[in-house]
C-alpha cells in the first residue's frame, strides 16, 4: 500500500484530483450514471469559463 501512496504522491495533479473525485462519489454512494451526467454539466461549465478567458 505504501508504494501506491507514493505513486499517487508523484502523480500529476489531474490524476490526484480524479482519484479524490472518485473517492468522494463512492463514499456518498452516487450512482455512476448520475455522476457521469453531472460531470458532463461540470465539463460544459468549465469549458465555457475557459472560452470566456481566451
C-alpha positions, 0 to 999 in steps of 0.5 A: 500500500505504501508504494501506491501512496507514493505513486499517487504522491508523484502523480500529476495533479489531474490524476490526484484530483480524479482519484479524490473525485472518485473517492468522494462519489463512492463514499456518498454512494452516487450512482455512476450514471448520475455522476457521469451526467453531472460531470458532463454539466461540470465539463460544459461549465468549465469549458465555457469559463475557459472560452470566456478567458481566451 
